[in-house]
């Protein structure tokens, strides 16, 4: 996992633009990663690491956290063009990885300025065992235990890596991916999601993805076939008026969802057979309400805000708000819910009042909470968080508030100065997050929107999320 984080980090600081210099050498590969200006990439990596809290780098290898240690390990300074030139690589042209799943093609392309210097560096690092041998257009070298063909194409040295088993890749129209200027794959469709086919990902309905990795961290797009669009519309609420969430944002971060309640579980079932029906049975069984009852009372617009409470138990504060369609039916739904929780989970409740609104205190074992309706919102929250949401909300800029209120199939609101805990992701996750928070604004908003092509993710964290998924699928294919 940490290597995936690191490769994603290199992607994001690279600031690639439009078609890469290696475009001709890539020879139409539908999936590729081009890293140019390697010196700037190295310098940006040092800059980001310098701005990362030391605690987040506590478990990082020295060559990651310390530029001097990295220079000692590599034998050159990766943050300067001169350093790359010392091992025979043209930093401006950089390198690229090309993959064509349909043909089993897998290649490494390097802009070599001095082959003798590069071969010497590979030998010093213990990577090159033999070669290159041969004096024709195709030579052979041995990297580690693998013998590989070495050719020249488009001004790049091309190393043919062992081929992948061919896989079917659905045809994709480049126009469907044609927004933005800083595509990871230049002007070509990036059919990265096809690599997930063997694990059951529905590439027949979601055949391709592109990721913007420019200085603003851009956006990502997943294309959908007509069947894929129909599935998305089963999951996502459409056409609802804005909900009054932003006026009650009082904690540190927020997650927005717009769910099509009547058809949501059917959509999950279509995406993952067996899972939708199981989830619906679990939810309705625990809460004691039906999907139809929920759909009549609630719109499906959801806002979950949360904050860490250091030194307290439990250590998280939260407030979940659900937009109301019918106030009387929402009140009746709360009563059904209280009864269902009492009968199904043994949770008792008692009347209470918060900020002048009548509700009920639920005695859940891990986190006691309050449920009540205040106007057009039904709340589930701990008492301090609910009090803050109803009486001491934060002032969000008007444009940001409008985006929080919706529509937002999926949206994430984060503060610019946050450094959350990353658990198993360790130092890589912390540095990755730091990149996503770059900028001058106090808040970051990232969301996904549906259109007639599929799903577009826009905002500072879109590149982070999409690149992480992308490399979870692409990079291992090169390392097999």
N, C-alpha and C positions, 0 to 999 in steps of 0.2 A: 504493500500500500504506500509506503513512504517513497519508493521510487516513482510511483505514479504521480504523487504530489510534486516531486521535484521536476519531473519532465513537464508537468503542467505549468509549474513556476517558470521554467525556461521559456515556454510558449508565450506566457503573458507578458514578460518583460521584453520580448523580442521586437514588438511593435511592427510586425510584418505588414506590408502594403501591397495591395493589388496582386498582379501576377508576379511571382518571384523570378529572380534572375535565372533560376534553373528550369524555367518553364519549358524551353525547347528540349532540354536533356531529359525531362520527365516523360516525354513521349506519350502523352495522353493518359497517364495513370489516373484512375478515378479517385484514388485516395492517396494523399501525400501530405507531408509536413515539410515545409521549407524554412530553415533558420538562416537568416542573413545577418550581416554585420555582427559577427560573433564577438568582436571586441566590445561593441556597445551592449550586447547581451550580458557579457561578463561584468561590465562596469555597472549595469543596472542591477544585476544580482547582488553585487557588493553593496550598492546603495540601499536596496530593500532589506538586506540582512542587517545593515547598520541601524536601520530604523525599527527593527524588530526587538521587542523586549528580551533582555538576556534570559529571563526565566523560560521563554518559549524555545530557546535554543539549547537548553540545558542538556538534552539528550541527543543533540546533533553531533555527527562526527566532526572532528576538528577541521577537516578540509572543507566542510560546508560553512561552518561558522567563522572561520578565519581565512582571509585572503592569503596571508603568508603561508599558512599550512597547505592551502590548495596549490599555490605556486610551487612549493616544495614537492608535493605529490606528483604534479603533472610535469614539472621540469620547465615550465614556461608561464608567462603571465597571460591568463585568458581574458584579461580586461583591456588589453592593448592590441592594436593591429600588428605591432612589431613582435609581440609575443607569439601570435599565430604564425607570422611570417617565419619565425625562428624554427618552427617545425614544418615549414613548407606549405602552409594552408593560407589561401587568400580569404581573409576574414570577411571582406565585403560580399563575396559570392557565397561563402558559407557552405552549408551542407543540406541535404534533403534525404528523406526516406520516402520511397514510392511503393505503393501496394496496389495490386489488381487482383482482388479475390476471385474473380471469374476465371482468370488465367493462371492463378497460382503464382503470379509474379511478385517478387520482393527484392528491392534494390536499395543500396546506400550510395548516394552521390556526394562527392566531395570536390570543391573547387581547389585543385592542387596547383600551387605555384612552383614548388620545387619537390619533385617526387623523392629524390635522394634524402632530403631532410625529413620528409614525412616517414619514409621507411625506417630511418634511423631512430626517430622518436617512437615508432611502434615497437621496434626491437627493444629499446630501452625500457619501455613499459611492460615488456613481456607479452605483447599481443601478437606480434608477427613471428611465426615460427619458421616459415619457409617462403621463398619467392621474393618478387614475382619471377616466374619462369616462362620461357617462350619469347619469341621476338615478332610474332604476327600481330594482327589487330586485336586478338583475344589472348591474354596471358592468364596465368594461374598463380594464386598466392594462397597461403595457408594461414588463417587467423584462428588461433587456438586449435581445436581439433578439426576445423572445417576447411575444406578446399573450395575456393571460390573463383569464378571467372572475373577477369579485370579487363574492362574495355574503356573507350573514350566516346563521349557523345555530347554534343552541344557545349563543348568547352569544359565539361566535367569528367572526372574519373568515376566510372560506374562499377560498383562491386555488386555482382549478382549473388544475393544471399540464397540459401537453400529455399526452394519453392514451397509454398503452402499447398495443401490439397485444394483443387478448384472448388469454388462455391458459386451458386447462382446469385447474381446481383440484379434486381429489377431495374429496368431502364428508368432514368430520371431526366427530366427536362431541366437544363441549366437555368432557364428563365424562372423556374419556381424558386431558385435559390439566389436570385439576382439582385437583392437589395444590399446596400452597403458597399464599401470599397476595400476593406481590409480582410478579405476572406483567407482563412487558413489555407484553402486550396486554390487561391487565385481566382481565375474565372471558371474553373471546372466544378461540376457537382461533386460534392464530397460524400460518397456513399458509405460512410463509416458505420452506420447502423447495420449494414448488411453483415458485418462481422459478428453480430450478435444472433444471427439466425439459428446457429446450432444450439444456442441456449434457450431457444423458444421465443425470442423477441419477434413480434409480428412485422417483419420487414415487408410482407405483402401489403400491409396497410400504412406503414411508416418507413418508406424506402430510403430516405437520405437525410443528411444533416450537414449544416455548415456552421462554422463558428467564427465570429469576428474577434480578433485579438489585437486591435489597434490600441493607441494610447489611452483612449477612454474606456477600454475593455468592452465596448460595443455590444453585440447581441449574438444570439444563436437562433437557428431556425431548424425545425423538423418538418419535412414535407409529409403530406398525407394523401393517400388515394381517396376516391369517393367513399370507399368502405371505411377508411380510417377517419375521414371527416364525420361520417355518420356515428362512429363509435365515440368520438370526442364530444359530439353534441348530446349523446346520452349521459356523459359525465359532467358536462359544464353547463351551468345556468346561463341563459342568454336573454337579453332584452329587459332585464330588471332595472328599475330606477336606482340611483345611488342610495346607499344606506348610511346612516349617521354615525359612522365608526370613528372618524378622525377626531371629532369633537370630544371623544372619551378616551383618547390615547394618553395613558399616564405612566406606563412602565418603560422598559428599555428597548424592547424589540417587538415586532408584530408580524403575524402571518395572516394573509388574507386568502380566502377560498370562496369560489362561487360554485356550488354543487347543484346539479339538477336532481333534486330529491326524488321525484317520481320514477326516474329512469336510472339513477346513479348505480344501484347495485346490479341492474341488468347490464350496464356498461362495463362494470368490473367483471362480471361473468363472461362477457364477450371477449374481454382482454385476457382474462385468466380463468378458463373454465373450471368450475367447482369452487372458486374462491368467492365470487359474488354472492352466491346463494348461502354459502357458509357464513360470510360476514353479515348478511342481512339477518339470518337466524340468530346470530350471536347478539347483535345490537338490539333487535326487537325483543329477544328473550330476556336480556339484562334490564332494559329500560321499561319494558312493559307497554310500549307504544308501537303502532304500526307505521309503515312508511307512508301510507295514505293519510293518517292523522298528522304526521309531521309535515307533509306537503301542504295540507290545508291551513296549518297554523303558521308555518315559517316559509320564507322565500328561498332559503338555501344559501344566502350570503352569510359568511362566517368571518369573524375577526378574533384571532387568538393573540393576546399580548402577554409578555412574560418578562421576568427579571430574576436574576440570581439574588438570593438573600444569604450573604456570607455569614457563617457562624450560627445560622439558625437551622432548625429541623421542622419541616423539610426545607431544603435550601433553594427552593424556587417559588416565586410568587407568580400568579397567573390570573387572567380574567378572560373568559370566553364569552363573546357576544354573538347572538344569532338574530338576524333581522326578522321582524314579524310581518306576516301577511294579513292575519286577522287577529285582533287583540283578544277578543272573547275566546276564540279557539286556542290561542296561545296560553291563556290562563287555564283553560280546561286541560291543555296538554301538560302543563306543569303539575296539575293535580294527579293526572294519570302517571306521570313520571315518578312522583313521590311515592305513589302506591306501588309501582313496579319495583323501585329500588328497595322498598321495605320488604316486599314479598320475595323478590329475587335475590337480593344481596344482604338483607337484614339491616339496611341503613335506616336509622330513625331520623325524624325531622321535627322541628318545632318552629312556630312563628317568630319572626324577627323583623326589624326595620333598619334600613340603611339609607341615609340621606333622604329621609322622608318617604321612601318607597317600601311598601310591605312585601315581605318575602318569607323564605323559609331557610333555616340553618340545617344543613344535612350533616349528620355525624358520621362521616366516612373515616375509616381507621387511619389511613395514611395522611390525608389532608382534609380536614373539615372545610366545607364550602357553603356558600349561600347561593340560592337560586331565587331570582325574582324577575319581574318584568317592569322595566322603566320606559314608558312610552313605546317606541317601535323596536325596542331591543329586549331580548331575554338574556339574562346574565347567569353564568356559572362562574364563581370566583371565590377566592379566599377573602375574608372580610377587609383587610387593609387595602388590597388591590382594588376591590369593588368600591370602597369609599373614595380612593384616589381617582378612579375613573369617573365617578359621578360628581365629585366636588373639586378636584384639583388636576384637570387635564393639562397636558403640555400644549403649547401653541405651535402647531405645524404651519409652515408656509401654505398659502391658499392653493397653489398649484399642486403641491404634494398632498394636501388634504383631499383634493378632488380625486387624485389617483387612488388613495387609500379607500375612499368611499365607493369607488368602482366605476365601471365593471372591472373585476380582477379575478379571472379564473384561478390564478395563483399569483400571489404577491408577497414580497418580503421587505419589511421596513427595518432598517438597522441604523444605529448611530455611527458617525464617522470615527469616533475615538474608542470603539469597543475592541477588546482583546479577549474573546471568549476562550474557555477551556476546550481543548480538542481531543482529550482522551487518547485513544489509540493512534490518532493521526499525528500527535506529537508536534515536533518542530515544523514539519512540512505543512501541517494544517495551519499553524499560526502564521507562518510567512505567507502562505497562500491567501489567508484572510486579510493580511496587511495590504497586499496588493489590491484587493477588492475595495478597501476603504480609502484608497488614495484619492485626493481631491480636496476642495476647499469647503464644500457644503457640510452642514451639520448632520444631515440625514442622507441615507441612501435608499433608493426605492428600485427594486427589480421585480418585474412581473412577466407573466406569460399571457399572450393574447391570441385568440383564435381568429383566423381569416379563411378565405377560400382556398388557401394553399396548405394550411396546416397550423402549426404553432410557432409563434415568434416570441423569443425571450429577449427582453431589453432591459438594460440597466447595468450598474457596475458589477454585479455578481453573476450576470448571465454567462459571461465568458468563463468564470471560475467553475460554475456548476457543469456547463456543457463540456468544457475541456477535461474536467475530471472524468466524466462518463466516457468521453471520446477516447482518452488514453487508457482507461480501464479495458477497452476493447482493442484499440489499435496497437499500442506499444507492445503488449505481450506477444502479438503476432510476429513482430520483428525479432523478438528475443527467443522464440522457440528453437 
